[in-house]
């Protein structure tokens, strides 16, 4: 039977403090340029994706930059008085554009939540009411509303259930199984290397593929051509283009220590074979074993 779990109150409070970055960004196309005040930075799309500031996990994950719509040709980095400088019709069109081009920090709101929000915070698009978050309106919300919005959003990212932890699980894995990180960035490769090495510092890192493969090799792992899984094996999943897209650690037959993504709402958890294959079975599986 699966074990249900959720973030602790301390984790939720930590999420609230850093969920909305201080850097306020909006997606636009060229039709907005004449109406955008010179007080903000207008960044061409490609320059945005190459800029080191905007590639940090605490920016890319809240804004979900990888889902940016193709209609977006510029990103504007704005400052505190920006929305007040816009004409009302421009502001409305800008906020609607965030919805249609898949900017992050656009959260659906329920009827009950709407009753507790000011009208200027709410945008209706295609019959759905949302709030387009930025640091100012996020800070204006009371704690209960922040928690409510954040938990509703967090539940969209992952199932809050895993396999139960028992005394047979290694202690370093038991400490993290079915728990949530506080910050963005920790990914599946970091989780797998943590399982392999036992180094707690590793689990919080944003590990890239070459670093992962090199560390795995230095830990004594080699690729197997074909074999049945054993405890302590590492499963890697590869795209048709030869890109490493996921890794997971075999605790014992049919049980894996896993993290599905790099956002804070993806927990470290123990999962069974069916869930692993549900998410990653479309990719080519390769087994790594310490020999």
C-alpha positions, 0 to 999 in steps of 0.5 A: 500500500502506498504511503501518502505524505506532504510538505511540513509546515516549515517547508511550506513556509520556506517555499512561500519566502522564495516562491516568487523571485525578486526578479519580475519578468514578463513575456512580450512580443514586438507589439508591446514595445511602443507601450513599454516604459524605458524604466525596464530592460527589454531582452531579446528571447535568445539573449534571455536564454543565454544570460547567466542570471536568467538560467539560474534554477530559482528563475527558470523553475518559477517562471517555467521558462522551458514552456515559453510560447513561440509567440514570445520574442522578448522578455522584459525585466521590470521593477516595482512601479512598472504596472502603475506606469502602464495604461489600463488596456495595455496592462490587461493585454500584457497580463492576458499574454502571460496566460496564453504564452505559458509564463510561470507564476500564473496560478488558477484560482477557485471561486472561494479564493476569488472572494478574498482577492482584489479585482486588480489581481485577477485576470479572466482568460478563456473562462478561467480566472487566474492571478499573475504573480509578482513580488508585490502582489504576492507579499500583499496576500495573507499567509493563509491565501499564500499557503492555499495558492502554493499548495494547490500549485504544488500538487500539480507537479507530482503525486504526494504518495510513495512506497513506505520506508522501512528498516531495510532502507539505508539510513541516508535514503530513509532520511530523505525518502518521501520528503520535499526540498526547500529550494529549486534545483535538486534533480534526479541526477543529484538524487541518484548520486546521493544514493550511490555516494551517501554524500548529503551535500550532493542531494541538493545540487543541480547536477548535469549529465557529464558530471553525473556520468563521470562521478558514477564512473569514479564510484566504480559503476560500469554500463551493462549490456543486458542483465536483470536489475540488482540492488544498488544498480543505477537506471539511466534513461536516454532519448533517441538523440543520445541525451541522458534525461533521467536516472534512478537508484534501485534500492531492491527489486521493484523499489527505487529512490527517485526524483522526477524533476528539478523543482521543489515540488518534486519530492525525493521518494521511494517508488515502484517499477510501475511508476518509474516506467509510467514517467520514463518508460518511453526512453531507452533504459541502460543499467549501470552497476558497481563492479 
